[in-house]
C-alpha cells in the first residue's frame, strides 16, 4: 500500500488547468486517509471556487492517478466546501510562485 508521502507526491502532479500550481501546494487537499487493509485512499479536498469549470477534470485526475499507486484498489475523492479555500492555505512554495511574501 502506498505511503502518505507517495500520495502527496501524486497530488503534487495534479493541477487545476487554470493555475500553474499543484493542488497540494495550493492548499486544496484537506485530509488524506489511508486504509491499507482495504487498499483504499480517501481524500477530502476543495476547489478554489464553487462552480469551478474544471471540477470534474480535477476530481477524475486525482482519482485516476491515486489508483495507479501500488496496492491501491480504490481512491475516493470527496470535494467539500467547508472550510472555504482562501489564498492563505497555500504553501510557502506556492505563495512564492505567485510572487507573494517576497
C-alpha positions in Angstrom: 0.0 0.0 0.0 1.2 3.5 -0.8 2.5 5.7 2.0 1.2 9.2 2.8 4.4 10.6 1.2 3.7 8.8 -2.0 0.1 10.0 -2.0 1.3 13.6 -1.5 3.8 13.1 -4.4 1.0 12.1 -6.7 -1.2 15.0 -5.5 1.7 17.3 -6.4 1.3 16.1 -10.0 -2.4 17.2 -10.2 -3.1 20.7 -11.3 -6.1 23.0 -11.8 -5.7 23.7 -15.5 -6.2 27.4 -14.9 -3.5 27.7 -12.2 0.1 26.5 -12.7 0.5 25.3 -9.1 -0.3 21.7 -8.0 -3.4 21.2 -5.8 -1.4 20.1 -2.8 0.6 23.3 -2.6 -2.4 25.3 -3.4 -3.9 24.1 -0.1 -6.8 22.3 -1.8 -6.2 19.0 0.0 -7.7 19.0 3.5 -7.3 15.3 4.5 -5.7 12.1 3.3 -6.9 8.9 5.0 -5.1 5.7 4.1 -6.9 2.4 4.7 -4.2 -0.2 3.9 -6.4 -3.2 4.9 -8.9 -2.2 2.3 -6.5 -0.9 -0.3 -8.3 2.4 -0.2 -7.4 6.1 0.0 -10.0 8.7 1.0 -9.1 12.3 0.1 -11.0 15.3 1.2 -10.3 18.4 -0.9 -11.9 21.5 -2.1 -11.5 23.8 -5.2 -10.7 27.5 -5.4 -14.3 28.4 -6.0 -17.7 26.7 -6.2 -18.8 26.2 -9.8 -15.2 25.7 -10.9 -15.4 24.6 -14.5 -12.5 22.2 -14.1 -14.1 20.4 -11.1 -14.9 17.2 -12.9 -11.5 17.1 -14.6 -9.6 17.6 -11.3 -11.7 15.0 -9.5 -11.1 12.4 -12.1 -7.4 13.3 -12.5 -6.8 12.9 -8.7 -8.8 9.6 -8.6 -7.1 8.1 -11.7 -3.5 9.0 -10.5 -4.0 7.7 -7.0 -5.5 4.4 -8.2 -2.2 3.9 -10.2 -0.3 3.6 -6.9 0.8 0.2 -5.9 -1.7 -1.5 -3.6 -4.4 1.0 -4.1 -7.7 -0.6 -5.2 -9.9 2.5 -4.8 -9.4 6.2 -4.3 -12.4 8.1 -3.1 -12.2 11.8 -3.7 -14.7 14.0 -1.8 -14.9 17.6 -2.8 -16.1 19.7 0.1 -16.8 23.4 0.6 -16.2 23.8 4.3 -13.9 25.4 5.2 -13.9 27.5 2.1 -10.5 27.8 0.4 -8.5 31.0 0.8 -5.1 32.0 -0.6 -3.7 31.8 3.0 -4.0 28.0 2.7 -1.3 27.9 0.0 2.2 26.6 0.9 5.1 29.0 1.1 6.3 27.5 -2.2 3.0 28.3 -3.9 2.9 31.8 -2.5 6.4 32.4 -3.9 5.3 31.2 -7.3 2.6 33.9 -7.2 5.2 36.4 -6.1 3.7 36.8 -2.7 5.7 37.2 0.5 8.9 38.1 -1.2 
